[in-house]
Amino acid sequence: MFRTLPLYGLGLQIVFFLLFFSALLSKMNNVIGAATCLMLGFSSITLGLYSVKHSNRLFLCAIVIVIGTLIIGFTIFAYFLGEAGYPPLVRVSF
């Protein structure tokens, strides 16, 4: 069971890339798109970290963790940071 966890993480990342390259993220509400991307990124990192503990495929686990981190970084850059005087797409207020 633990040997397939990195493959599940890669599956989540493939779902992200399918959403991104098919332009479905641009058609979604910004908040829902950001939440979806963050959920896919955090869950793939979680699966990668959990599989490092229980798996022999350390290289595949490292790839899952790195790509998940890049997904989260891209999501923060695209949705939560403003650019050239434009406000961010998702505003977080506390």
Secondary structure, DSSP 8 states (H G I E B T S, - for coil): -GGGHHHHHHHHHHHHHHHHHTTHHHHS-HHHHHHHHHHHHHHHHHHHHHHHHH-S-HHHHHHHHHHHHHHHHHHIIIIIS-BTTB--SS----
